[in-house]
Amino acid sequence: MNSSVPRKARLWTLAAAVVIALGLVRFTDWRFALGFLGSAVWAVTGFWLVEALVRQALVPSTGTRNRGAIALLVAGKLALYALALWALLVGIAPAMSCLYGFSLMLIVLVITGLVIRPSLSPERLSERGDHD
């Protein structure tokens, strides 16, 4: 995957999350807005950890894997999930705000991919025809 797509998706997700959270403060309570912002940051962090884990684990057979870095990234991902579970069980943020904040990363990732790689759009895919 082109590294500019994930990098831009992470940056745009953070920027959009801040803007949306500031707007949410006017219409909802601050817990909902902070829950939205926190879960968007959580999603970006998790996406970065997965990206780094894939880069470390999927090296060519001629390269050497850094097992320490892989273990550290897996531990970070597990800690991130534990943090999310704790935040939901304790009730720090409303579950719906977390769902919306997490979904923002997915939406921005699709939009960024379509903007950077227009050949991925449904119209362009249908032009290729069926090759069954």
Backbone as ProteinMPNN parsed JSONL, in Angstrom:
{"seq_chain_A": "MNSSVPRKARLWTLAAAVVIALGLVRFTDWRFALGFLGSAVWAVTGFWLVEALVRQALVPSTGTRNRGAIALLVAGKLALYALALWALLVGIAPAMSCLYGFSLMLIVLVITGLVIRPSLSPERLSERGDHD", "coords_chain_A": {"N_chain_A": [[0.85, -1.177, 0.0], [0.499, 2.199, -0.767], [2.375, 4.463, 1.064], [1.552, 7.061, 1.405], [-1.211, 7.17, 1.424], [-2.176, 5.905, 3.908], [-0.845, 7.655, 5.702], [-1.864, 10.22, 5.07], [-4.548, 9.702, 5.572], [-4.511, 9.278, 8.325], [-3.703, 11.842, 9.24], [-5.786, 13.51, 8.221], [-7.947, 12.389, 9.526], [-7.415, 13.016, 12.209], [-7.484, 15.831, 12.045], [-10.144, 16.259, 11.172], [-11.5, 15.105, 13.319], [-10.896, 16.836, 15.442], [-12.135, 19.218, 14.582], [-14.814, 18.364, 14.325], [-15.327, 17.541, 16.972], [-15.099, 19.964, 18.323], [-17.339, 21.221, 17.261], [-19.31, 19.503, 18.236], [-19.34, 20.055, 20.939], [-20.912, 22.277, 21.172], [-23.459, 21.273, 20.699], [-23.875, 18.943, 22.124], [-23.078, 17.273, 25.234], [-19.925, 17.747, 26.963], [-18.667, 15.331, 27.523], [-19.511, 13.576, 25.516], [-18.388, 14.782, 23.252], [-15.647, 14.684, 23.899], [-15.386, 11.926, 24.103], [-15.848, 11.198, 21.456], [-13.641, 12.47, 20.201], [-11.515, 11.229, 21.588], [-11.867, 8.519, 20.874], [-11.474, 8.68, 18.142], [-8.779, 9.415, 18.055], [-7.818, 7.126, 19.259], [-8.449, 5.238, 17.261], [-6.817, 6.141, 15.158], [-4.294, 5.79, 16.316], [-4.317, 3.002, 16.69], [-4.481, 2.2, 14.015], [-2.047, 3.137, 13.062], [-0.329, 1.516, 14.602], [-0.959, -1.037, 13.58], [-0.171, -0.691, 10.93], [2.603, -0.256, 11.29], [3.255, -2.705, 12.438], [2.721, -4.486, 10.331], [4.61, -3.61, 8.481], [6.953, -4.308, 9.853], [6.69, -7.075, 10.221], [6.201, -8.239, 7.728], [8.562, -8.651, 5.923], [10.876, -9.023, 3.196], [12.169, -12.304, 2.352], [14.893, -12.194, 2.379], [15.513, -10.249, 4.175], [15.844, -9.303, 7.68], [13.792, -9.943, 10.441], [12.744, -7.8, 12.993], [12.271, -8.962, 15.888], [11.897, -8.009, 18.463], [10.798, -5.455, 18.058], [8.433, -6.197, 16.815], [7.168, -7.635, 18.878], [6.875, -5.567, 20.721], [5.124, -3.852, 19.318], [2.861, -5.498, 19.106], [2.265, -5.753, 21.817], [1.679, -3.083, 22.345], [-0.635, -2.765, 20.792], [-2.365, -4.556, 22.097], [-2.469, -3.281, 24.598], [-3.735, -0.956, 23.832], [-6.278, -1.912, 23.123], [-7.045, -2.85, 25.648], [-7.171, -0.447, 27.034], [-9.321, 0.79, 25.694], [-11.403, -1.0, 26.309], [-11.486, -0.743, 29.094], [-12.199, 1.998, 29.271], [-14.764, 1.939, 28.183], [-16.116, 0.151, 29.905], [-15.933, 1.412, 32.39], [-17.286, 3.692, 31.84], [-16.417, 6.161, 30.955], [-16.741, 7.535, 28.582], [-19.569, 7.995, 26.42], [-20.877, 5.151, 24.728], [-21.825, 5.421, 22.088], [-20.566, 7.734, 21.176], [-17.989, 6.82, 21.03], [-18.253, 4.885, 19.063], [-18.901, 6.468, 16.847], [-16.577, 8.072, 16.669], [-14.605, 6.132, 16.155], [-15.532, 5.187, 13.702], [-15.073, 7.346, 12.07], [-12.378, 7.232, 11.248], [-12.432, 5.081, 9.447], [-14.14, 6.061, 7.461], [-12.737, 8.321, 6.539], [-10.456, 7.05, 5.609], [-11.403, 5.601, 3.382], [-12.314, 7.722, 1.751], [-9.922, 9.162, 1.398], [-8.398, 7.259, 0.025], [-9.886, 7.108, -2.353], [-9.592, 9.687, -3.34], [-6.815, 9.978, -3.679], [-6.189, 7.784, -5.271], [-7.88, 7.683, -7.897], [-8.571, 5.657, -9.656], [-9.693, 3.637, -8.227], [-12.351, 4.105, -7.867], [-15.898, 3.293, -8.026], [-17.007, 3.763, -10.571], [-14.819, 3.67, -12.312], [-14.009, 1.058, -11.921], [-16.131, -0.381, -13.027], [-15.775, 0.199, -15.697], [-13.801, -1.46, -16.516], [-14.93, -3.871, -17.019], [-16.339, -7.231, -16.99], [-14.318, -9.939, -16.272], [-14.67, -12.65, -16.107]], "CA_chain_A": [[0.0, 0.0, 0.0], [1.259, 3.436, -0.833], [2.421, 5.01, 2.421], [0.92, 8.372, 1.504], [-2.636, 7.004, 1.731], [-2.385, 5.807, 5.36], [-0.36, 8.857, 6.4], [-2.844, 11.293, 4.875], [-5.783, 9.32, 6.256], [-4.321, 9.549, 9.758], [-3.695, 13.291, 9.469], [-7.113, 14.064, 7.98], [-8.84, 11.917, 10.584], [-7.17, 13.831, 13.4], [-7.985, 17.183, 11.791], [-11.607, 16.215, 11.154], [-11.972, 14.798, 14.669], [-10.82, 18.058, 16.258], [-13.172, 20.147, 14.113], [-16.128, 17.815, 14.681], [-15.456, 17.574, 18.433], [-15.395, 21.356, 18.713], [-18.742, 21.452, 16.913], [-20.171, 18.706, 19.111], [-19.428, 20.7, 22.255], [-22.038, 23.231, 21.133], [-24.761, 20.606, 20.589], [-23.966, 17.84, 23.084], [-22.257, 17.541, 26.416], [-18.493, 17.656, 26.72], [-18.262, 13.919, 27.561], [-19.742, 12.993, 24.198], [-17.388, 15.353, 22.341], [-14.337, 14.114, 24.243], [-15.431, 10.515, 23.737], [-15.673, 11.16, 20.009], [-12.255, 12.823, 19.913], [-10.643, 10.188, 22.126], [-11.952, 7.288, 20.088], [-10.839, 8.938, 16.843], [-7.344, 9.32, 18.312], [-7.594, 5.7, 19.489], [-8.477, 4.562, 15.962], [-5.608, 6.535, 14.422], [-3.167, 5.118, 16.964], [-4.413, 1.593, 16.349], [-4.154, 2.051, 12.594], [-0.593, 3.314, 12.954], [0.314, 0.326, 15.151], [-1.12, -2.135, 12.63], [0.688, -0.386, 9.781], [3.988, -0.507, 11.691], [3.397, -4.142, 12.638], [2.792, -5.116, 9.01], [5.913, -3.267, 7.903], [7.998, -5.057, 10.554], [6.508, -8.52, 10.112], [6.205, -8.692, 6.338], [9.788, -8.256, 5.237], [11.306, -10.067, 2.256], [12.885, -13.426, 2.981], [16.31, -11.837, 2.522], [15.652, -9.314, 5.29], [15.699, -9.863, 9.02], [12.684, -9.382, 11.213], [13.085, -7.314, 14.323], [11.275, -9.613, 16.751], [11.623, -7.13, 19.597], [9.868, -4.423, 17.616], [7.142, -6.85, 16.578], [6.58, -7.903, 20.197], [6.488, -4.279, 21.296], [3.942, -3.379, 18.604], [1.732, -6.342, 19.522], [1.938, -5.344, 23.192], [1.021, -1.782, 22.248], [-1.988, -2.968, 20.28], [-3.138, -5.15, 23.192], [-2.685, -2.232, 25.597], [-4.72, -0.034, 23.272], [-7.584, -2.554, 23.287], [-7.354, -2.862, 27.078], [-7.576, 0.917, 27.376], [-10.669, 1.012, 25.167], [-12.333, -1.801, 27.099], [-11.599, -0.084, 30.394], [-12.952, 3.254, 29.128], [-16.179, 1.626, 27.964], [-16.698, -0.472, 31.094], [-16.023, 2.402, 33.46], [-18.265, 4.695, 31.417], [-15.771, 7.459, 30.787], [-17.354, 8.178, 27.413], [-20.716, 7.246, 25.907], [-20.505, 4.16, 23.713], [-22.128, 5.922, 20.75], [-19.523, 8.67, 20.763], [-16.83, 6.0, 20.661], [-18.563, 4.267, 17.777], [-18.776, 7.512, 15.814], [-15.174, 8.464, 16.548], [-13.886, 5.058, 15.488], [-15.996, 5.128, 12.312], [-14.488, 8.455, 11.309], [-11.139, 6.761, 10.629], [-12.782, 4.244, 8.304], [-14.699, 6.928, 6.42], [-11.649, 9.134, 5.988], [-9.565, 6.154, 4.875], [-12.013, 5.335, 2.072], [-12.307, 8.967, 0.967], [-8.533, 9.451, 1.034], [-8.015, 6.317, -1.02], [-10.549, 7.479, -3.611], [-9.033, 10.952, -3.817], [-5.436, 9.768, -4.117], [-6.213, 6.766, -6.337], [-9.212, 7.717, -8.508], [-8.839, 4.423, -10.394], [-10.399, 2.729, -7.341], [-13.761, 4.482, -7.758], [-16.786, 2.295, -8.628], [-17.192, 4.032, -11.995], [-13.635, 3.182, -13.021], [-13.983, -0.387, -11.844], [-17.11, -0.933, -13.968], [-15.256, 0.377, -17.058], [-12.9, -2.575, -16.822], [-15.741, -4.988, -17.488], [-16.223, -8.507, -16.283], [-13.311, -10.811, -16.87], [-14.884, -14.004, -15.577]], "C_chain_A": [[0.89, 1.232, 0.0], [1.219, 4.104, 0.539], [1.76, 6.374, 2.524], [-0.564, 8.246, 1.837], [-2.851, 6.847, 3.24], [-1.957, 7.053, 6.121], [-1.374, 9.985, 6.277], [-4.16, 10.972, 5.564], [-5.667, 9.575, 7.756], [-4.389, 11.046, 10.049], [-5.083, 13.901, 9.288], [-8.119, 13.597, 9.025], [-8.658, 12.747, 11.847], [-7.71, 15.249, 13.223], [-9.516, 17.217, 11.819], [-12.162, 15.958, 12.549], [-11.945, 16.031, 15.56], [-11.939, 19.026, 15.869], [-14.559, 19.657, 14.524], [-16.343, 17.863, 16.191], [-15.746, 18.983, 18.929], [-16.84, 21.721, 18.377], [-19.691, 20.693, 17.822], [-20.342, 19.339, 20.485], [-20.613, 21.663, 22.308], [-23.388, 22.536, 21.199], [-24.956, 19.448, 21.562], [-23.145, 18.202, 24.316], [-20.783, 17.27, 26.107], [-17.996, 16.22, 26.763], [-18.43, 13.252, 26.2], [-18.679, 13.486, 23.219], [-16.002, 14.784, 22.628], [-14.275, 12.622, 23.938], [-15.228, 10.324, 22.245], [-14.211, 11.416, 19.645], [-11.295, 11.732, 20.39], [-10.689, 8.907, 21.312], [-11.389, 7.478, 18.687], [-9.316, 8.861, 16.989], [-6.96, 7.858, 18.555], [-7.533, 4.942, 18.161], [-7.232, 4.89, 15.148], [-4.38, 5.84, 15.009], [-3.156, 3.625, 16.636], [-4.061, 1.321, 14.902], [-2.648, 2.192, 12.384], [0.145, 2.073, 13.484], [0.205, -0.859, 14.192], [-0.23, -1.921, 11.412], [2.159, -0.679, 10.113], [4.23, -1.997, 11.894], [3.517, -4.874, 11.307], [4.147, -4.831, 8.363], [7.048, -4.058, 8.564], [7.906, -6.561, 10.288], [6.623, -9.031, 8.683], [7.411, -8.14, 5.591], [10.152, -9.357, 4.243], [12.129, -11.142, 2.961], [14.375, -13.138, 3.161], [16.548, -10.914, 3.707], [15.503, -10.012, 6.624], [14.571, -9.155, 9.736], [13.195, -8.947, 12.576], [12.016, -7.835, 15.281], [10.938, -8.763, 17.975], [10.63, -6.04, 19.24], [8.483, -5.001, 17.38], [6.428, -7.115, 17.906], [6.099, -6.616, 20.86], [5.228, -3.728, 20.632], [2.707, -4.199, 18.963], [1.304, -5.976, 20.942], [1.237, -3.987, 23.199], [-0.408, -1.896, 21.764], [-2.886, -3.577, 21.35], [-3.444, -4.122, 24.282], [-3.729, -1.235, 25.122], [-6.13, -0.606, 23.399], [-7.989, -2.601, 24.761], [-7.809, -1.48, 27.541], [-9.0, 1.205, 26.907], [-11.703, 0.241, 25.98], [-12.554, -1.177, 28.469], [-12.442, 1.183, 30.298], [-14.441, 2.989, 28.922], [-16.824, 1.03, 29.207], [-16.871, 0.507, 32.242], [-17.057, 3.483, 33.117], [-17.682, 6.082, 31.285], [-16.421, 8.236, 29.647], [-18.556, 7.348, 26.981], [-20.291, 6.322, 24.76], [-20.766, 4.675, 22.299], [-21.084, 6.924, 20.281], [-18.265, 7.921, 20.348], [-17.047, 5.333, 19.313], [-18.41, 5.274, 16.644], [-17.322, 7.912, 15.594], [-14.342, 7.408, 15.849], [-14.26, 4.991, 14.009], [-15.4, 6.232, 11.454], [-13.213, 8.015, 10.599], [-11.437, 5.942, 9.379], [-13.313, 5.08, 7.145], [-13.6, 7.735, 5.748], [-10.685, 8.273, 5.181], [-10.116, 5.848, 3.482], [-11.958, 6.576, 1.193], [-10.896, 9.309, 0.521], [-8.057, 8.527, -0.073], [-8.632, 6.67, -2.361], [-9.987, 8.768, -4.192], [-7.629, 10.743, -4.384], [-5.371, 8.792, -5.281], [-7.592, 6.746, -6.989], [-9.548, 6.454, -9.293], [-9.583, 3.402, -9.538], [-11.888, 3.029, -7.246], [-14.645, 3.449, -8.457], [-16.997, 2.511, -10.13], [-16.027, 3.483, -12.802], [-13.567, 1.662, -12.99], [-14.961, -1.012, -12.83], [-16.644, -0.774, -15.414], [-14.392, -0.796, -17.477], [-13.666, -3.784, -17.358], [-15.538, -6.237, -16.659], [-15.248, -9.393, -17.012], [-13.446, -12.227, -16.346], [-14.718, -15.053, -16.637]], "O_chain_A": [[1.907, 1.283, 0.691], [0.144, 4.287, 1.11], [1.434, 6.81, 3.629], [-1.122, 9.139, 2.476], [-3.644, 7.595, 3.81], [-2.622, 7.464, 7.072], [-1.707, 10.633, 7.269], [-4.821, 11.87, 6.086], [-6.619, 10.036, 8.385], [-5.055, 11.469, 10.994], [-5.514, 14.716, 10.104], [-9.042, 14.334, 9.37], [-9.638, 13.138, 12.482], [-8.32, 15.805, 14.137], [-10.108, 18.11, 12.426], [-13.186, 16.53, 12.923], [-12.865, 16.25, 16.347], [-12.61, 19.585, 16.737], [-15.379, 20.435, 15.011], [-17.44, 18.193, 16.643], [-16.544, 19.173, 19.847], [-17.489, 22.45, 19.127], [-20.769, 21.193, 18.144], [-21.382, 19.172, 21.122], [-21.236, 21.84, 23.354], [-24.359, 23.112, 21.69], [-26.086, 19.021, 21.797], [-22.595, 19.299, 24.416], [-20.454, 16.636, 25.105], [-17.002, 15.901, 26.111], [-17.587, 12.457, 25.783], [-18.132, 12.7, 22.446], [-15.266, 14.441, 21.703], [-13.223, 12.111, 23.555], [-14.528, 9.407, 21.815], [-13.618, 10.666, 18.871], [-10.369, 11.357, 19.67], [-9.656, 8.278, 21.087], [-10.874, 6.526, 18.101], [-8.642, 8.297, 16.127], [-5.905, 7.406, 18.111], [-6.657, 4.1, 17.966], [-6.654, 4.005, 14.516], [-3.525, 5.357, 14.267], [-2.105, 3.056, 16.339], [-3.413, 0.321, 14.595], [-2.052, 1.443, 11.611], [1.125, 1.63, 12.885], [1.17, -1.601, 14.013], [0.392, -2.863, 10.92], [2.872, -1.279, 9.308], [5.302, -2.5, 11.555], [4.331, -5.787, 11.174], [4.753, -5.72, 7.766], [8.006, -4.437, 7.889], [8.926, -7.236, 10.148], [7.096, -10.145, 8.459], [7.281, -7.268, 4.733], [9.768, -10.51, 4.437], [12.704, -10.911, 4.025], [15.038, -13.76, 3.99], [17.675, -10.809, 4.191], [15.086, -11.168, 6.691], [14.417, -7.937, 9.651], [13.977, -9.646, 13.219], [10.973, -7.205, 15.456], [9.809, -8.8, 18.464], [9.727, -5.733, 20.019], [7.476, -4.371, 17.705], [5.233, -6.851, 18.041], [5.039, -6.589, 21.486], [4.355, -3.193, 21.316], [1.619, -3.643, 19.108], [0.11, -5.899, 21.232], [0.306, -3.771, 23.974], [-1.296, -1.206, 22.265], [-4.037, -3.168, 21.5], [-4.548, -4.097, 24.825], [-4.517, -0.726, 25.92], [-7.068, 0.115, 23.739], [-9.162, -2.41, 25.084], [-8.729, -1.365, 28.35], [-9.791, 1.797, 27.641], [-12.763, 0.776, 26.303], [-13.687, -1.096, 28.945], [-13.303, 1.421, 31.145], [-15.282, 3.731, 29.429], [-17.962, 1.367, 29.533], [-17.851, 0.434, 32.984], [-17.63, 4.108, 34.01], [-18.382, 7.075, 31.485], [-16.622, 9.447, 29.742], [-18.563, 6.129, 27.155], [-19.45, 6.68, 23.935], [-19.984, 4.382, 21.394], [-20.753, 6.954, 19.096], [-17.56, 8.335, 19.428], [-16.119, 5.23, 18.512], [-17.848, 4.953, 15.597], [-16.887, 8.072, 14.453], [-13.471, 7.734, 15.042], [-13.399, 4.763, 13.16], [-15.241, 6.066, 10.244], [-12.993, 8.396, 9.449], [-10.763, 6.098, 8.36], [-12.974, 4.835, 5.987], [-13.546, 7.819, 4.521], [-10.152, 8.728, 4.168], [-9.364, 5.84, 2.508], [-11.597, 6.491, 0.019], [-10.694, 9.707, -0.627], [-7.385, 8.966, -1.007], [-7.978, 6.547, -3.397], [-9.915, 8.919, -5.412], [-7.298, 11.271, -5.445], [-4.562, 8.973, -6.19], [-8.403, 5.876, -6.67], [-10.722, 6.209, -9.568], [-10.061, 2.397, -10.065], [-12.621, 2.278, -6.603], [-14.189, 2.789, -9.39], [-17.148, 1.545, -10.878], [-16.23, 2.894, -13.864], [-13.107, 1.048, -13.952], [-14.668, -2.056, -13.411], [-17.075, -1.537, -16.279], [-14.268, -1.089, -18.666], [-13.104, -4.617, -18.069], [-14.696, -6.296, -15.762], [-15.341, -9.576, -18.225], [-12.449, -12.924, -16.161], [-14.864, -16.242, -16.357]]}, "name": "protein", "num_of_chains": 1, "seq": "MNSSVPRKARLWTLAAAVVIALGLVRFTDWRFALGFLGSAVWAVTGFWLVEALVRQALVPSTGTRNRGAIALLVAGKLALYALALWALLVGIAPAMSCLYGFSLMLIVLVITGLVIRPSLSPERLSERGDHD"}
